[in-house]
Amino acid sequence: MIIIAEKASNYEDIISSIQTFGYQVDLSVGTETVVLGIKGDTRSLREEQFSSLPGVREVRRISSRYK
């Protein structure tokens, strides 16, 4: 799952929120946005848990089935 946030936002709060669920975060800071990649099996997480946080622009689930 990835979370796209505004660079001007306090994305450290978003990271803390993710870590409370026991996940690690990959951080990529661009010129206008920040992309937070949640490591691990995120099937138990709902997008709504993060989409309402301040500064979050979009939440995307990127998991796909393994063949």
N, C-alpha and C positions, 0 to 999 in steps of 0.2 A: 504494500500500500504506500502511496506517496501523498504528501500534503504539499500543496503549493501555497506559499504565503507571501504577503507583501514584504519587501525588504525593510520598509520603514516600521514594520510591526515589531513587537517584542517577541521574536520567535523563540527566545529562550524559555518563555512560558509554555509554548507549544511543545518544546522538547521535554520539559519537565512533566507535562501532562502525559506524553507518550511513555516516558520512563516509569510513571506510576503504575502502568499496566505490565511492567517487567520487560519492555522491549528496548533494544538499542536503536540508535538513529544514525543514519548517514546524512551529512549536511552538505549541501551544495549552494553556495551563495553567488548569485548572479548580480547583474547591474541593477535590475529592477525587482527581481523575485528571489525567494529562497525556496529550495526544494528539499523537503525532509523525507528521506526514505526510511520506512520502518522495517527493520530486519526481523525475520522470523515468520512463523505461521500466524497470519493475521486473520484467519477465517472467523475467529470469535469476536473480532472487532467490527463495529458498525461505523460507517462513514459519518453518521450523525454525531458520534461521540466527539469528533474533531471539527466538523464543518461549522459549528456554532462558536468556536473560539475566536477571539478578536484577532484580526489580521489574516485569517485563513481565507484564501481565494477559492480553492478547489481541493477536493479529496478524491483520489482515484484508486480503485482497487486494480492491481496489475497481476494478480495471481492467475495462473492458468493451470489446467490439468496436465499432469505428467503422464506421458505415454509409456 
